[in-house]
Amino acid sequence: MTHAQNAPDSSPANPKALYGGTSSRRITVRDIAAAKARGEKWPMLTAYDAMTASVFDEAGIPVLLVGDSMGNCHLGYESTVPVTLDEIAVLSAAVVRGSKRALVVADLPFGTYQEGPVQALRSATRLVKETGVGAIKLEGGERSAEQIRLLVDAGIPVMAHIGLTPQSVNAFGGYPVQGRGEEAAQQLLRDAKAVQDAGAFSVVLELVPAELAAEVTRTLHIPTVGIGAGPDCDAQVLVWTDMAGMTSGRVPRFVKQYADVRASLTDAARAFGADVTAGAYPAEAHSFH
Ligand code: KIV
């Protein structure tokens, strides 16, 4: 090995990289396609408010998802099923306002696109016009292909979502791993192909065996975004409250917690409570005369 091969790589990061790149304009779906062509992996996080969005945006996260996981993580519902288009619209507009660079993707909630392509277009058009998001996500493979096609024809970029689709929690009877067994694996491959053929610019693979997710990623020319789908997807997404340790109780096995925000906030709230009751806050420095 030569000295040059041993030396640390001091070349500047690719300025076009989705994560770590230097461009400050908004990321577009063309940048996402270019990243797949370069073989670049990228991160995506959910966000539900302007302040959190600004933190992730400044940290360089290139895609922010205003997911209907806001049902469980932000609005206090039991699942994503009750989330409404009005709720998604308000929080999507906040995430767009809070970010400068990230591509913001908004979820179509349950009941706002299943009736057919026309209903999907009406819902998606409202989100794009009222909130400024750059793309829409919706659940379903073959069963949602017509919806995806009409949105894409109308100029609305679509991120598809297959495997475990949480809006179908009542049909699944929980949140089981999908695509296990030959028949289920073949269906997942058909779903992936169907959303790509319909024009989706990327596809979320949720709770899918790692080997199957790797096969889908090799087969498709659009990027796969894994969540509980192993290391070989083009991108990885996590719900931010899981990623940062804000969620209370158990988190799914595929989650890696990068902080303990819940413990920090609890400590801060307790310290504030103790100071107030002891008369230690406000001190002279916090007072006006
Ligand atoms: O709503 C959401 O947060 C999602 C991600 C889990 C992909 O759909």
Boltz pocket constraint, residues with backbone or C-beta under 6 A from the ligand:
constraints:
  - pocket:
      binder: B
      contacts: [[A, 46], [A, 65], [A, 66], [A, 67], [A, 68], [A, 69], [A, 70], [A, 107], [A, 161], [A, 204], [A, 227], [A, 237], [A, 239]]
      max_distance: 6.0
